[in-house]
Amino acid sequence: MVSLWMTDGSIEITIDLSVEQIARLVGSTRQTVSMLLNDLVREEPISSNDPAA
């Protein structure tokens, strides 16, 4: 499931996919996708509501 909405000038996208599923969709490895997502969270252009992140 994917949902999209705007709040307070930001866009929120909810994607109900695992990191492994995203990796398969883009033709990459789980490790690479996880590393890139973590880098983006640290640099703050994206945020995560995942308690494991």
C-alpha positions as a printed Julia matrix, in Angstrom:
53×3 Matrix{Float64}:
  0.0    0.0    0.0
  1.19   3.49  -0.85
 -0.44   6.65   0.43
  0.51  10.27  -0.21
 -0.56  13.52   1.46
  0.76  16.99   2.23
  1.04  18.42   5.73
  2.69  21.63   6.94
  4.45  22.2    3.6
  5.93  18.72   3.46
  4.92  15.64   1.53
  4.38  12.42   3.41
  4.53   9.13   1.52
  3.75   5.88   3.29
  5.11   2.78   1.59
  4.29  -0.62   3.0
  7.36  -2.4    1.55
 10.32  -4.01   3.23
 13.85  -2.88   2.41
 14.33  -6.21   0.64
 11.24  -5.61  -1.52
 12.46  -2.11  -2.45
 15.87  -3.56  -3.35
 14.27  -6.11  -5.66
 12.16  -3.41  -7.33
 15.2   -1.28  -8.14
 17.57  -4.16  -8.92
 19.85  -3.7   -5.93
 20.76  -5.49  -2.72
 19.04  -5.1    0.63
 22.33  -3.94   2.14
 22.8   -1.14  -0.43
 19.21   0.1   -0.13
 19.4    0.01   3.67
 22.68   1.96   3.66
 21.3    4.6    1.26
 18.04   5.01   3.19
 19.97   5.37   6.46
 22.23   8.01   4.85
 19.16   9.97   3.7
 17.61   9.79   7.18
 20.87  11.08   8.73
 21.1   13.93   6.19
 17.4   14.7    6.87
 15.85  14.97   3.39
 13.72  12.02   4.54
 12.53  10.8    7.91
 11.44   7.41   9.14
  8.77   6.33  11.57
 10.33   2.88  11.77
 11.43   2.24  15.38
 14.25   0.05  14.05
 15.67   2.88  11.93
